Amino acid sequence: MGKTDYFLCGGLLLVDSRRSCEKPLLVFSPGEMINLFKAKEKQRAIVENANGKAPVKKQSAGELRLHKDISELTLPKTCSISFPNGKDDLMNFEVTIQPDEGFYLGGKFAFTCQVSPIYPHEAPKVKCKTKVYHPNIDLEGNVCLNILREDWKPVLNINTVIYGLFHLFTHPNYEDPLNHDAAAVLRDNPKLFESDVRIAMAGGYVGQTFFPCCM
């Protein structure tokens, strides 16, 4: 058979099949053209299924936005991101922060991040995997960060979240605590707070609580 030619003219898709069957030129409107492409995609999926291939999963709006965010990441050397489930699951990833200043200098702290299919209309769910003595992170790993709660907006992105987590270690905030004991020590005796942080990061007890080494 001969070759069929496709070309656009004035917003219409023209199909010239005369080289194969000597029929007149066919003209498709934009709406018909879309339907044609959809039919071809459906036919391709049927063929793939018949050949034992799994159909390609359609990405959610959240996944598409997350792909964009990841491609535009501009992280400092103190922060890194990884995908433990591989490239097929970008909606669940880990962030590692290694502060180069402040009370937590020399520590290494890991967070899990779960992104909703309706992202960015819902903030990622973030938990701290590393047990840490911190006024804004409790012993169960819950994180108190305003941009993950009431201050979240769809214009924010993963880059913003990671920088926010990094900021917690350079500027811990005793005014908005999850660990109230740590917040009180930071407020009333910063020198003692610094000592407690060093003990916890090296692997030791602060009060009755043991903290594994994270240095």
Buried (B, 14 or more C-beta within 10 A) or exposed (E): EEEEEEEEEEEBBBBBBBEEEEEEEBEBEEEEBEEBEEEEEEEEEEEEEEEEEEEEEEEBEBBEBBEEBBEEEEBEEBBBBEBEEEEEEBBBBBBBBBBEEBBBBEBBBBBBBEBBEEBBEEBBEBBBBBBBBBBBBBBEBEBBBEBBEEEBEEEBBBBBBBBBBBBBBBEBBBEEBBBEBBBBBBEEEEEEBBBBBBBBBBEBEBEEBEBEEBE
